[in-house]
Amino acid sequence: MSTKSTKRSSQAGRRLAIMLKRSPIGTPYTHRLVLRGLGLRRIRQTVQRTDSPQVRGLIHKVSYLLEVKPL
């Protein structure tokens, strides 16, 4: 009998507070799409997202516009 072992990372339950600190005006179009993907539309808007490699990649791409705090 084959059993799959589903390992969850230690970050599985962690959350991040992501705030848009700077205006995306003048940034590349793809960076604005990343902000939309994170759910950010207005300056000083804060959203909470799970800490996953996918979210970390999005944050890394537009880190110059964001402020990130662990919860």
C-alpha positions in Angstrom: 0.0 0.0 0.0 1.4 3.3 -1.1 0.9 6.2 1.3 1.8 9.7 0.3 3.5 11.7 3.0 2.3 15.2 2.9 4.8 17.4 4.6 3.8 20.9 5.4 6.5 23.5 5.8 6.9 25.3 9.1 5.6 28.4 7.3 2.2 26.8 6.5 0.2 28.8 9.1 2.2 32.0 8.9 0.7 35.2 7.5 2.2 38.4 6.1 0.8 41.9 6.3 1.6 43.6 3.0 1.2 47.4 2.6 1.5 49.4 -0.6 3.9 52.3 0.4 4.6 53.9 -3.0 2.6 54.7 -6.0 2.8 52.3 -9.0 2.7 55.3 -11.4 5.7 55.1 -13.7 6.4 51.4 -12.9 6.4 48.7 -15.6 2.9 47.2 -16.5 3.9 43.8 -15.2 4.7 45.2 -11.8 1.2 46.7 -11.7 -0.2 43.3 -12.5 1.7 41.8 -9.6 0.2 44.4 -7.3 -3.3 43.4 -8.5 -2.4 39.8 -8.0 -1.5 40.6 -4.3 -4.8 42.5 -4.0 -3.3 45.9 -3.6 -5.0 48.9 -5.3 -4.5 52.0 -3.1 -1.5 53.5 -1.3 -1.4 52.6 2.4 -3.8 49.7 1.8 -2.8 46.6 3.8 -3.7 43.0 2.9 -2.9 39.7 4.7 -1.6 36.8 2.7 -0.2 33.4 3.6 3.5 33.1 3.6 4.2 30.8 0.6 7.0 30.7 -2.0 4.5 32.1 -4.6 3.6 35.1 -2.5 7.3 35.7 -1.6 8.1 35.7 -5.3 5.5 38.4 -6.0 6.7 40.4 -3.0 10.3 40.2 -4.2 9.4 41.5 -7.7 7.8 44.7 -6.3 9.6 45.0 -3.0 10.6 48.6 -3.7 6.8 49.5 -3.5 5.9 47.5 -0.4 6.3 47.2 3.3 6.0 43.6 4.6 5.5 42.6 8.2 5.0 39.0 9.6 1.9 38.5 11.7 
